[in-house]
């Protein structure tokens, strides 16, 4: 973990000065505030910036800026990074890793405690929100899972490419729990961010089938094929759905990663 502007990968805490106007007319004043952010250069060389919340952990969606913007507008904050941000980031990741481990071991109650601890540090944390949603689905608590779903569809960061594996797992578990309507709502929200993803349309087709909507399934498969004419699974299932006397419950294509 570094906080520098050398040829090494940039990663650390920075600050930017934000000026705002308070009041109106003759009483108007300008105030300047120091805003801390977490900056990380990804493997493609893009500089990603994330706001830091009151618990001193990065939260919310990523903003991409140029190296030139970083040099011109931001100041490195190594002391803040090492004394406040980094220790809290370690604590957050510890809770997330423990929650995900206990979830895989089939220990949802312990997993929930860890995810709740992570959410106390960052209520918008995507891994924690997906994790606790999976906890509720594993426990069969559909009402609480639905509440998590409502929260996730309002978080743009939930549908960023870096969270695709979590996003796909949650969608599959919604379907397995019989929450087909919620799965469709969830996938529809994802289309706002990934309209060119043929795999997403394929999984939408699966949800439509489980919801006994043959027309909706065909439409989604046709859209997948329009995006990728070589998508053999979509082509095969569209052919099956055109057969007369099809039993929908028996016609279930396997999901593919969104």
C-alpha positions in Angstrom: 0.0 0.0 0.0 1.7 3.2 -1.1 0.8 6.9 -1.3 3.0 8.4 -3.9 3.2 10.0 -7.3 6.2 8.0 -8.7 6.2 5.6 -11.6 4.8 3.0 -9.1 1.1 2.3 -9.0 -0.6 5.2 -7.2 -2.6 4.1 -4.1 -3.4 6.1 -1.0 -5.2 9.0 0.6 -5.4 12.4 -1.1 -7.3 15.6 -0.4 -8.9 18.3 -2.5 -10.1 21.8 -1.5 -13.8 22.5 -2.2 -15.1 26.0 -2.1 -18.8 26.7 -1.6 -21.0 29.8 -1.1 -23.0 30.2 2.0 -25.8 32.8 2.4 -27.1 35.3 -0.1 -26.7 39.0 -1.0 -24.4 41.1 1.2 -24.1 38.3 3.8 -22.8 35.7 1.4 -19.6 34.1 2.3 -17.2 31.6 0.7 -16.1 28.7 2.7 -13.4 26.2 1.9 -13.4 22.6 3.1 -10.8 19.9 2.8 -12.3 16.7 1.3 -10.4 13.4 1.7 -10.5 10.7 -0.9 -9.0 7.3 -1.6 -7.1 7.0 -4.8 -6.0 3.8 -6.5 -4.5 3.3 -10.0 -6.0 0.1 -11.5 -4.1 -2.4 -13.6 -5.2 -0.6 -16.8 -3.5 2.6 -15.5 -6.7 4.4 -14.8 -6.8 6.6 -11.7 -9.9 5.7 -9.6 -11.1 8.1 -6.9 -13.5 7.2 -4.1 -14.9 9.5 -1.4 -14.1 8.8 2.2 -16.9 8.7 4.8 -17.0 9.8 8.5 -15.7 6.3 9.5 -12.6 7.0 7.3 -13.3 4.2 4.8 -13.8 4.6 1.0 -17.5 4.4 -0.1 -19.8 4.9 -3.0 -19.1 4.8 -6.7 -15.7 5.2 -8.3 -14.8 8.3 -10.3 -12.1 8.0 -12.9 -9.7 11.0 -13.4 -6.5 11.5 -15.4 -3.0 11.5 -13.8 -2.8 15.2 -14.8 -6.0 16.0 -12.8 -4.6 14.2 -9.8 -1.4 16.2 -10.0 -3.1 19.5 -10.5 -6.0 19.2 -8.0 -5.1 16.8 -5.3 -2.6 16.7 -2.5 -1.1 13.4 -1.0 -2.1 12.8 2.6 0.2 10.0 3.8 -0.3 10.7 7.5 -4.0 10.6 7.2 -3.7 7.4 5.2 -1.5 5.5 7.7 -3.2 6.8 10.9 -6.8 6.7 10.0 -7.9 5.4 6.6 -5.7 2.3 6.3 -6.5 0.9 9.8 -10.2 1.3 9.2 -9.9 -0.2 5.7 -8.1 -3.2 7.3 -10.9 -3.6 9.8 -13.6 -3.3 7.1 -11.9 -6.0 5.0 -11.5 -8.3 8.0 -15.3 -8.2 8.6 -16.1 -8.7 5.0 -13.7 -11.7 4.6 -15.0 -13.3 7.8 -18.6 -12.8 6.7 -18.0 -14.4 3.3 -16.1 -17.3 4.8 -18.8 -18.1 7.3 -21.4 -17.8 4.5 -19.6 -20.4 2.4 -19.4 -22.7 5.5 -23.2 -22.5 5.9 -23.0 -20.4 9.1 -25.4 -17.5 8.2 -25.9 -16.2 11.7 -22.1 -15.6 12.2 -21.9 -14.3 8.7 -24.6 -11.8 9.5 -22.8 -10.4 12.5 -19.7 -9.8 10.4 -21.6 -8.1 7.6 -23.4 -5.9 10.1 -20.1 -4.8 11.5 -18.9 -3.9 8.0 -22.1 -2.0 7.4 -21.5 0.1 10.5 -18.3 1.3 8.9 -19.8 1.7 5.5 -23.6 1.4 5.1 -23.2 1.5 1.3 -20.5 -1.2 1.1 -21.5 -3.4 -1.8 -19.8 -6.6 -0.6 -21.5 -6.3 2.8 -24.9 -5.6 1.3 -24.7 -8.5 -1.2 -23.4 -10.7 1.7 -26.2 -9.9 4.1 -28.7 -10.4 1.3 -27.3 -13.8 0.6 -27.5 -14.5 4.4 -31.2 -13.8 4.4 -31.8 -15.9 1.3 -29.9 -18.8 2.8 -32.0 -18.5 6.0 -35.2 -18.3 4.0 -36.0 -14.8 5.2 -37.5 -13.4 2.0 -38.9 -10.2 3.7 -35.4 -9.1 4.8 -33.9 -10.2 1.5 -36.4 -8.0 -0.3 -35.4 -5.1 1.9 -31.7 -5.6 0.9 -32.8 -5.8 -2.7 -34.5 -2.4 -2.5 -31.3 -1.0 -1.0 -29.1 -2.5 -3.7 -31.1 -1.3 -6.7 -30.6 2.2 -5.4 -26.8 1.9 -5.3 -25.1 2.5 -8.7 -21.9 1.0 -7.4 -23.7 -2.4 -7.1 -23.7 -2.7 -10.8 -20.1 -1.8 -11.5 -18.0 -4.3 -13.4 -15.9 -5.1 -10.4 -19.0 -6.5 -8.6 -20.3 -8.7 -11.4 -19.6 -11.9 -9.6 -21.5 -10.7 -6.5 -24.3 -9.3 -8.7 -24.7 -12.6 -10.6 -24.7 -14.8 -7.4 -27.4 -12.6 -5.8 -29.6 -12.8 -8.9 -29.3 -16.6 -9.0 -30.1 -17.0 -5.4 -33.2 -14.8 -5.8 -34.4 -17.2 -8.4 -33.6 -20.3 -6.4 -35.6 -18.8 -3.5 -38.6 -18.5 -5.8 -38.3 -14.6 -5.9 -38.6 -14.5 -9.7 -40.4 -11.1 -9.7 -37.6 -9.6 -7.6 -34.9 -11.2 -9.7 -36.5 -9.6 -12.8 -36.6 -6.2 -11.1 -33.0 -6.6 -10.1 -31.9 -7.6 -13.6 -33.9 -4.8 -15.2 -32.1 -2.3 -13.0 -28.8 -3.8 -14.1 -29.7 -3.1 -17.7 -29.3 0.6 -16.9 -25.6 -0.1 -16.7 -25.0 -3.1 -19.0 -27.4 -2.9 -22.0 -24.8 -4.7 -24.2 -24.4 -7.7 -22.0 -25.8 -10.8 -23.7 -25.3 -12.9 -20.6 -27.5 -10.6 -18.6 -30.4 -11.1 -21.1 -29.8 -14.8 -21.0 -30.3 -14.8 -17.2 -33.4 -12.6 -17.6 -34.8 -15.2 -19.9 -34.3 -17.8 -17.2 -36.1 -15.7 -14.7 -39.0 -15.2 -17.1 -39.2 -19.0 -17.6 -39.4 -19.6 -13.9 -42.1 -17.0 -13.8 -44.0 -18.9 -16.6 -43.6 -16.0 -19.0 -42.7 -17.7 -22.3 -43.0 -14.5 -24.4 -40.7 -12.6 -22.0 -38.1 -15.4 -22.2 -38.2 -15.4 -26.0 -37.8 -11.7 -26.2 -34.8 -11.8 -23.8 -33.1 -14.6 -25.8 -33.7 -12.8 -29.0 -32.0 -9.7 -27.5 -29.1 -11.8 -26.4 -28.6 -13.2 -29.9 -28.9 -9.7 -31.4 -25.9 -8.7 -29.3 -24.0 -11.9 -29.9 -25.2 -14.0 -32.9 -22.7 -16.7 -31.9 -24.3 -17.2 -28.5 -25.0 -20.9 -29.0 -26.8 -21.5 -25.6 -29.3 -18.7 -26.3 -29.9 -20.0 -29.9 -30.5 -23.6 -28.6 -32.9 -22.5 -25.9 -34.8 -20.2 -28.3 -35.3 -23.2 -30.6 -36.6 -25.3 -27.7 -39.0 -22.6 -26.7 -40.5 -22.6 -30.2 -41.5 -26.2 -29.9 -45.3 -26.8 -29.4 -46.5 -28.2 -26.1 -43.4 -27.1 -24.1 -43.5 -27.7 -20.4 -42.0 -24.4 -19.0 -40.8 -25.8 -15.7 -38.8 -28.5 -17.6 -37.3 -25.9 -20.0 -34.8 -24.3 -17.7 -31.5 -23.1 -19.2 -28.6 -23.1 -16.9 -27.6 -19.5 -15.9 -24.4 -18.0 -17.2 -22.3 -15.4 -15.5 -23.6 -11.9 -16.1 
